[in-house]
């Protein structure tokens, strides 16, 4: 099954021909679902920190008895740093 035709295209890449920092996240997620953990990391290194961020965001909305704000902010910063560093590495 060719999953590429169901993915949302990157408008930055279509309009300007340059990948954005989030390029590869969809492909990486589908590789992760298929058990290709190393390949998922190579395509989009922030995949694991992004999944943790989404997990804690979900917990924040479900479990109102605990405060997940510091964890979410920390994971967001880590995720942004990983995305920026991997993007700079990719374009150089």
Protein Blocks (a to p, Z undefined) as FASTA:
>chain_A
ZZklmpccdfklmmnopacfkgoklmmmmmmmnopamlmmmmmmmlmmmmmmmmmmmmmm
mmmmbccklmmmmmmmmmmmmmmmmmmmmmZZ
